[in-house]
Amino acid sequence: MNPPNDRTSVTPPDGWTAVVPGLADVPRLGELRGRHAAPFTGSAAYDTAAIESEVAGAASWTRRQIVLKDTDGVIRAWAHAHDRAAGRTVIGVDVDRTTEARTQGALARWCFAWLADVGRELAVQRDVAVTQLDAGAYAGDDAQKGWLADAGFAHVRTWWQMSRPVAPGEAEPGALPGPKAGVTVRQVARHDNGMPVAEDLNTVHRVLEEAFADHFNSYSESFAEFAQRLREDPGHRWDHWWLAFMDDPQEPAAEPVVAGALVGSQTAPDEAGVRGSYVDYLGAVQQARGRGVATALLHAVVADAAARGRNRVGLEVDADSPTGAEALYVHLGWRTKYTTESWHRDLTI
């Protein structure tokens, strides 16, 4: 198959204006994103703070984006690219689904072509010969998947977006099973001013790099990139980072060794106005797998969410993972709310 013709120019499609969005555009961008998601997630709600961060906050520093406006000055499409790591650019396109189907397709084609140019520019800056464009789609979004296929992308992975309800009583001691013998869990240590202790942060990064080294599409990420990227999320909280430790059965008198880590965040209020917690990353080192480390970390997060008055804990799981991780989540009360897909395209520079 011949690669798509995705060289763009400064000139947007005929009759349209292409500009970089600003803070005043946040409500419209949220509306586009919410309406896009609603048929597949069951909700048109969007996180205003997250979009503000993408457009004009900390998250904007590693992003490039553009919007297309019609002759009335109304935004009908939003293309955004995240310089995620060396060799990887995460992209997204939100198109106004209330416009005529032919117009939607034309806008999407131009956006994906523009994003390919951005991906090339980022790859040159990173000094890499090949870069991956990493896009997403809802499993039932045939229009988006068609645009991706036309732009040279291929479906490579499926993800289950899962959620677990949290009951207030789960904050009480003994409401949830404690860790297995020899396993302990604690939050990342913090200084008196609330800032985390650097040694613990580096330990979390090291554990997750090791735990995900053999996972699908894993990219090595420096500690600085890792910490900055997570802090870009308005829901980020240092007191949502956890470490797990285990005793060495061969040396019972030795100090416990690090066994796993979890990075969480808080999510925007739901329709009832109640916030939730979210598990961004959960990993255990190889020698700790099967020791109950992941279960202990998940129970800690559920109890913490209950203590904060939250009503749910969300996470994402690889539906194609050979480890069968979803079985653990289902056993602990998580259920799939909706399904997403990863679509990739490699660009040679």
TIKE-731496 format. One record per residue (C-alpha): residue number from 1; residue in three letters; x, y, z. Coordinates in steps of 0.1 Angstrom, whole numbers. Layout:
residues N
+------+------+-------+-------+-------+
| panu | bado |     x |     y |     z |
+------+------+-------+-------+-------+
|  NUM |  ala |     X |     Y |     Z |
...
+------+------+-------+-------+-------+
end
This chain:
residues 349
+------+------+-------+-------+-------+
| panu | bado |     x |     y |     z |
+------+------+-------+-------+-------+
|    1 |  met |     0 |     0 |     0 |
|    2 |  asn |    13 |    34 |    -9 |
|    3 |  pro |    18 |    58 |    21 |
|    4 |  pro |    -9 |    85 |    23 |
|    5 |  asn |     0 |   119 |     9 |
|    6 |  asp |     2 |   138 |    42 |
|    7 |  arg |    24 |   167 |    33 |
|    8 |  thr |     5 |   199 |    43 |
|    9 |  ser |    11 |   235 |    38 |
|   10 |  val |     4 |   266 |    60 |
|   11 |  thr |   -28 |   270 |    41 |
|   12 |  pro |   -58 |   252 |    57 |
|   13 |  pro |   -85 |   236 |    36 |
|   14 |  asp |  -104 |   260 |    13 |
|   15 |  gly |  -128 |   282 |    33 |
|   16 |  trp |  -113 |   273 |    67 |
|   17 |  thr |   -90 |   290 |    91 |
|   18 |  ala |   -63 |   272 |   111 |
|   19 |  val |   -51 |   288 |   144 |
|   20 |  val |   -35 |   277 |   176 |
|   21 |  pro |   -63 |   275 |   203 |
|   22 |  gly |   -63 |   297 |   234 |
|   23 |  leu |   -80 |   298 |   268 |
|   24 |  ala |  -111 |   313 |   254 |
|   25 |  asp |  -116 |   282 |   232 |
|   26 |  val |  -115 |   257 |   262 |
|   27 |  pro |  -154 |   255 |   265 |
|   28 |  arg |  -157 |   247 |   228 |
|   29 |  leu |  -129 |   222 |   228 |
|   30 |  gly |  -145 |   205 |   258 |
|   31 |  glu |  -178 |   204 |   240 |
|   32 |  leu |  -161 |   187 |   210 |
|   33 |  arg |  -144 |   162 |   231 |
|   34 |  gly |  -174 |   154 |   252 |
|   35 |  arg |  -198 |   150 |   222 |
|   36 |  his |  -172 |   128 |   206 |
|   37 |  ala |  -170 |   105 |   236 |
|   38 |  ala |  -207 |   104 |   246 |
|   39 |  pro |  -220 |    77 |   223 |
|   40 |  phe |  -192 |    53 |   235 |
|   41 |  thr |  -188 |    62 |   271 |
|   42 |  gly |  -223 |    72 |   280 |
|   43 |  ser |  -213 |   107 |   291 |
|   44 |  ala |  -205 |   140 |   274 |
|   45 |  ala |  -188 |   154 |   305 |
|   46 |  tyr |  -153 |   167 |   301 |
|   47 |  asp |  -125 |   178 |   325 |
|   48 |  thr |  -122 |   216 |   321 |
|   49 |  ala |   -90 |   218 |   341 |
|   50 |  ala |   -74 |   191 |   319 |
|   51 |  ile |   -82 |   209 |   287 |
|   52 |  glu |   -70 |   242 |   301 |
|   53 |  ser |   -37 |   225 |   310 |
|   54 |  glu |   -34 |   211 |   275 |
|   55 |  val |   -41 |   245 |   259 |
|   56 |  ala |   -24 |   270 |   281 |
|   57 |  gly |   -10 |   252 |   312 |
|   58 |  ala |    18 |   228 |   321 |
|   59 |  ala |     6 |   202 |   296 |
|   60 |  ser |     9 |   227 |   267 |
|   61 |  trp |    47 |   228 |   270 |
|   62 |  thr |    51 |   193 |   254 |
|   63 |  arg |    22 |   197 |   230 |
|   64 |  arg |    15 |   212 |   196 |
|   65 |  gln |   -20 |   218 |   185 |
|   66 |  ile |   -42 |   235 |   160 |
|   67 |  val |   -80 |   241 |   154 |
|   68 |  leu |   -99 |   246 |   122 |
|   69 |  lys |  -126 |   273 |   122 |
|   70 |  asp |  -154 |   276 |    96 |
|   71 |  thr |  -164 |   308 |    79 |
|   72 |  asp |  -184 |   318 |   110 |
|   73 |  gly |  -154 |   314 |   132 |
|   74 |  val |  -167 |   283 |   149 |
|   75 |  ile |  -142 |   256 |   158 |
|   76 |  arg |  -151 |   223 |   140 |
|   77 |  ala |  -119 |   203 |   145 |
|   78 |  trp |   -90 |   201 |   170 |
|   79 |  ala |   -57 |   183 |   163 |
|   80 |  his |   -32 |   179 |   191 |
|   81 |  ala |     2 |   162 |   193 |
|   82 |  his |    21 |   152 |   225 |
|   83 |  asp |    58 |   148 |   224 |
|   84 |  arg |    55 |   118 |   247 |
|   85 |  ala |    90 |   103 |   245 |
|   86 |  ala |   119 |    97 |   221 |
|   87 |  gly |   104 |    79 |   191 |
|   88 |  arg |    68 |    83 |   201 |
|   89 |  thr |    42 |   111 |   195 |
|   90 |  val |     7 |   107 |   209 |
|   91 |  ile |   -18 |   124 |   187 |
|   92 |  gly |   -55 |   131 |   187 |
|   93 |  val |   -82 |   145 |   164 |
|   94 |  asp |  -116 |   157 |   176 |
|   95 |  val |  -141 |   166 |   148 |
|   96 |  asp |  -175 |   182 |   152 |
|   97 |  arg |  -198 |   152 |   146 |
|   98 |  thr |  -228 |   175 |   139 |
|   99 |  thr |  -213 |   186 |   106 |
|  100 |  glu |  -220 |   168 |    73 |
|  101 |  ala |  -201 |   135 |    70 |
|  102 |  arg |  -181 |   146 |    40 |
|  103 |  thr |  -170 |   177 |    58 |
|  104 |  gln |  -160 |   157 |    88 |
|  105 |  gly |  -138 |   134 |    66 |
|  106 |  ala |  -121 |   164 |    49 |
|  107 |  leu |  -113 |   180 |    82 |
|  108 |  ala |  -100 |   147 |    97 |
|  109 |  arg |   -78 |   141 |    67 |
|  110 |  trp |   -62 |   175 |    70 |
|  111 |  cys |   -57 |   172 |   107 |
|  112 |  phe |   -40 |   138 |   104 |
|  113 |  ala |   -17 |   152 |    77 |
|  114 |  trp |    -8 |   181 |    98 |
|  115 |  leu |     0 |   158 |   127 |
|  116 |  ala |    22 |   137 |   105 |
|  117 |  asp |    42 |   169 |    98 |
|  118 |  val |    44 |   176 |   135 |
|  119 |  gly |    56 |   141 |   142 |
|  120 |  arg |    84 |   145 |   117 |
|  121 |  glu |    95 |   178 |   132 |
|  122 |  leu |    96 |   163 |   167 |
|  123 |  ala |   116 |   133 |   154 |
|  124 |  val |   142 |   156 |   139 |
|  125 |  gln |   145 |   174 |   172 |
|  126 |  arg |   148 |   141 |   190 |
|  127 |  asp |   174 |   130 |   164 |
|  128 |  val |   157 |    97 |   157 |
|  129 |  ala |   153 |    81 |   123 |
|  130 |  val |   119 |    65 |   130 |
|  131 |  thr |    90 |    79 |   151 |
|  132 |  gln |    57 |    63 |   160 |
|  133 |  leu |    24 |    82 |   158 |
|  134 |  asp |     2 |    68 |   185 |
|  135 |  ala |   -35 |    75 |   181 |
|  136 |  gly |   -66 |    63 |   199 |
|  137 |  ala |  -102 |    55 |   190 |
|  138 |  tyr |  -133 |    42 |   208 |
|  139 |  ala |  -140 |     7 |   198 |
|  140 |  gly |  -174 |    15 |   183 |
|  141 |  asp |  -163 |    47 |   165 |
|  142 |  asp |  -163 |    35 |   129 |
|  143 |  ala |  -158 |    70 |   115 |
|  144 |  gln |  -127 |    77 |   135 |
|  145 |  lys |  -112 |    43 |   127 |
|  146 |  gly |  -119 |    48 |    90 |
|  147 |  trp |  -101 |    82 |    91 |
|  148 |  leu |   -72 |    65 |   108 |
|  149 |  ala |   -70 |    37 |    83 |
|  150 |  asp |   -70 |    62 |    54 |
|  151 |  ala |   -42 |    81 |    71 |
|  152 |  gly |   -20 |    50 |    72 |
|  153 |  phe |   -26 |    38 |   107 |
|  154 |  ala |   -32 |     2 |   118 |
|  155 |  his |   -52 |   -11 |   149 |
|  156 |  val |   -26 |   -26 |   172 |
|  157 |  arg |   -42 |   -30 |   206 |
|  158 |  thr |   -74 |   -29 |   226 |
|  159 |  trp |   -79 |   -15 |   261 |
|  160 |  trp |  -106 |   -20 |   287 |
|  161 |  gln |  -115 |    12 |   306 |
|  162 |  met |  -126 |    -2 |   340 |
|  163 |  ser |  -141 |    13 |   371 |
|  164 |  arg |  -148 |     0 |   406 |
|  165 |  pro |  -174 |    16 |   430 |
|  166 |  val |  -161 |    26 |   464 |
|  167 |  ala |  -182 |    24 |   495 |
|  168 |  pro |  -177 |    48 |   524 |
|  169 |  gly |  -172 |    19 |   548 |
|  170 |  glu |  -142 |     7 |   529 |
|  171 |  ala |  -121 |    34 |   547 |
|  172 |  glu |  -126 |    16 |   580 |
|  173 |  pro |   -98 |    -6 |   593 |
|  174 |  gly |  -104 |   -42 |   584 |
|  175 |  ala |  -130 |   -34 |   558 |
|  176 |  leu |  -106 |   -46 |   531 |
|  177 |  pro |   -82 |   -76 |   533 |
|  178 |  gly |   -47 |   -66 |   545 |
|  179 |  pro |   -15 |   -74 |   526 |
|  180 |  lys |    -2 |  -109 |   526 |
|  181 |  ala |    24 |  -118 |   552 |
|  182 |  gly |    57 |  -102 |   544 |
|  183 |  val |    42 |   -74 |   522 |
|  184 |  thr |    39 |   -38 |   534 |
|  185 |  val |    25 |    -7 |   516 |
|  186 |  arg |    30 |    30 |   523 |
|  187 |  gln |    26 |    63 |   505 |
|  188 |  val |    57 |    79 |   490 |
|  189 |  ala |    74 |    98 |   519 |
|  190 |  arg |    70 |   136 |   519 |
|  191 |  his |    89 |   165 |   535 |
|  192 |  asp |    72 |   188 |   560 |
|  193 |  asn |    62 |   211 |   532 |
|  194 |  gly |    43 |   184 |   514 |
|  195 |  met |    69 |   178 |   486 |
|  196 |  pro |    79 |   142 |   480 |
|  197 |  val |   112 |   128 |   490 |
|  198 |  ala |   134 |   124 |   459 |
|  199 |  glu |   147 |    89 |   468 |
|  200 |  asp |   111 |    76 |   468 |
|  201 |  leu |   102 |    92 |   435 |
|  202 |  asn |   133 |    77 |   419 |
|  203 |  thr |   124 |    43 |   433 |
|  204 |  val |    89 |    46 |   418 |
|  205 |  his |   103 |    54 |   384 |
|  206 |  arg |   128 |    26 |   386 |
|  207 |  val |   102 |     0 |   396 |
|  208 |  leu |    78 |    11 |   368 |
|  209 |  glu |   106 |    11 |   342 |
|  210 |  glu |   115 |   -25 |   352 |
|  211 |  ala |    79 |   -37 |   355 |
|  212 |  phe |    68 |   -24 |   321 |
|  213 |  ala |   100 |   -32 |   302 |
|  214 |  asp |    84 |   -63 |   286 |
|  215 |  his |    49 |   -47 |   281 |
|  216 |  phe |    33 |   -37 |   248 |
|  217 |  asn |    48 |    -5 |   233 |
|  218 |  ser |    69 |     3 |   263 |
|  219 |  tyr |    93 |    32 |   258 |
|  220 |  ser |   122 |    40 |   281 |
|  221 |  glu |   116 |    74 |   297 |
|  222 |  ser |   140 |    95 |   318 |
|  223 |  phe |   130 |   103 |   353 |
|  224 |  ala |   127 |   140 |   344 |
|  225 |  glu |   103 |   133 |   316 |
|  226 |  phe |    84 |   109 |   337 |
|  227 |  ala |    79 |   133 |   366 |
|  228 |  gln |    71 |   163 |   344 |
|  229 |  arg |    46 |   144 |   324 |
|  230 |  leu |    26 |   132 |   354 |
|  231 |  arg |    27 |   167 |   370 |
|  232 |  glu |    11 |   181 |   339 |
|  233 |  asp |   -22 |   163 |   349 |
|  234 |  pro |   -44 |   187 |   370 |
|  235 |  gly |   -55 |   156 |   389 |
|  236 |  his |   -19 |   148 |   400 |
|  237 |  arg |   -13 |   146 |   437 |
|  238 |  trp |    19 |   135 |   454 |
|  239 |  asp |     0 |   118 |   481 |
|  240 |  his |   -15 |    94 |   455 |
|  241 |  trp |    19 |    77 |   449 |
|  242 |  trp |    25 |    44 |   467 |
|  243 |  leu |    53 |    19 |   473 |
|  244 |  ala |    52 |   -17 |   483 |
|  245 |  phe |    79 |   -37 |   500 |
|  246 |  met |    84 |   -74 |   508 |
|  247 |  asp |   105 |   -94 |   531 |
|  248 |  asp |   132 |  -117 |   517 |
|  249 |  pro |   122 |  -153 |   528 |
|  250 |  gln |   158 |  -163 |   525 |
|  251 |  glu |   169 |  -136 |   549 |
|  252 |  pro |   141 |  -128 |   573 |
|  253 |  ala |   163 |  -104 |   593 |
|  254 |  ala |   171 |   -83 |   563 |
|  255 |  glu |   155 |   -50 |   555 |
|  256 |  pro |   123 |   -53 |   532 |
|  257 |  val |   131 |   -47 |   496 |
|  258 |  val |   110 |   -27 |   472 |
|  259 |  ala |    84 |   -48 |   454 |
|  260 |  gly |    60 |   -26 |   435 |
|  261 |  ala |    47 |     9 |   429 |
|  262 |  leu |    15 |    27 |   421 |
|  263 |  val |     9 |    62 |   408 |
|  264 |  gly |   -26 |    75 |   411 |
|  265 |  ser |   -45 |   107 |   406 |
|  266 |  gln |   -79 |   123 |   413 |
|  267 |  thr |  -105 |   125 |   385 |
|  268 |  ala |  -130 |   152 |   378 |
|  269 |  pro |  -164 |   152 |   394 |
|  270 |  asp |  -190 |   129 |   379 |
|  271 |  glu |  -227 |   138 |   371 |
|  272 |  ala |  -233 |   137 |   409 |
|  273 |  gly |  -205 |   161 |   416 |
|  274 |  val |  -183 |   134 |   433 |
|  275 |  arg |  -146 |   130 |   424 |
|  276 |  gly |  -129 |    97 |   418 |
|  277 |  ser |   -95 |    82 |   420 |
|  278 |  tyr |   -75 |    68 |   391 |
|  279 |  val |   -47 |    43 |   388 |
|  280 |  asp |   -23 |    57 |   363 |
|  281 |  tyr |     4 |    31 |   367 |
|  282 |  leu |     7 |    -1 |   387 |
|  283 |  gly |    37 |   -24 |   385 |
|  284 |  ala |    56 |   -51 |   405 |
|  285 |  val |    92 |   -61 |   400 |
|  286 |  gln |    97 |   -96 |   385 |
|  287 |  gln |   106 |  -114 |   417 |
|  288 |  ala |    76 |  -100 |   435 |
|  289 |  arg |    49 |  -112 |   410 |
|  290 |  gly |    25 |  -136 |   426 |
|  291 |  arg |    32 |  -124 |   461 |
|  292 |  gly |     1 |  -103 |   464 |
|  293 |  val |    19 |   -70 |   458 |
|  294 |  ala |    -5 |   -56 |   432 |
|  295 |  thr |   -36 |   -66 |   453 |
|  296 |  ala |   -22 |   -48 |   484 |
|  297 |  leu |   -15 |   -16 |   464 |
|  298 |  leu |   -50 |   -17 |   449 |
|  299 |  his |   -66 |   -22 |   483 |
|  300 |  ala |   -46 |     7 |   496 |
|  301 |  val |   -59 |    30 |   468 |
|  302 |  val |   -95 |    19 |   474 |
|  303 |  ala |   -93 |    26 |   511 |
|  304 |  asp |   -77 |    59 |   504 |
|  305 |  ala |  -104 |    69 |   479 |
|  306 |  ala |  -131 |    60 |   505 |
|  307 |  ala |  -114 |    81 |   531 |
|  308 |  arg |  -114 |   110 |   507 |
|  309 |  gly |  -152 |   107 |   501 |
|  310 |  arg |  -148 |    94 |   465 |
|  311 |  asn |  -171 |    70 |   449 |
|  312 |  arg |  -150 |    51 |   423 |
|  313 |  val |  -115 |    41 |   412 |
|  314 |  gly |  -108 |    38 |   375 |
|  315 |  leu |   -80 |    22 |   356 |
|  316 |  glu |   -70 |     9 |   321 |
|  317 |  val |   -61 |   -27 |   313 |
|  318 |  asp |   -45 |   -42 |   282 |
|  319 |  ala |   -72 |   -65 |   268 |
|  320 |  asp |   -46 |   -83 |   248 |
|  321 |  ser |   -21 |   -88 |   276 |
|  322 |  pro |    -8 |  -124 |   280 |
|  323 |  thr |    -6 |  -119 |   318 |
|  324 |  gly |   -44 |  -120 |   322 |
|  325 |  ala |   -42 |   -89 |   345 |
|  326 |  glu |   -79 |   -83 |   340 |
|  327 |  ala |   -88 |  -114 |   360 |
|  328 |  leu |   -73 |   -97 |   391 |
|  329 |  tyr |   -92 |   -65 |   385 |
|  330 |  val |  -125 |   -84 |   380 |
|  331 |  his |  -119 |  -104 |   411 |
|  332 |  leu |  -114 |   -72 |   431 |
|  333 |  gly |  -146 |   -56 |   418 |
|  334 |  trp |  -136 |   -37 |   387 |
|  335 |  arg |  -159 |   -38 |   356 |
|  336 |  thr |  -154 |   -26 |   321 |
|  337 |  lys |  -173 |     7 |   313 |
|  338 |  tyr |  -161 |    10 |   277 |
|  339 |  thr |  -134 |    -1 |   253 |
|  340 |  thr |  -107 |    19 |   234 |
|  341 |  glu |   -82 |    10 |   208 |
|  342 |  ser |   -46 |    20 |   199 |
|  343 |  trp |   -38 |    28 |   163 |
|  344 |  his |    -2 |    33 |   152 |
|  345 |  arg |    17 |    45 |   122 |
|  346 |  asp |    55 |    46 |   119 |
|  347 |  leu |    72 |    75 |   101 |
|  348 |  thr |   106 |    71 |    87 |
|  349 |  ile |   125 |   104 |    88 |
+------+------+-------+-------+-------+
end
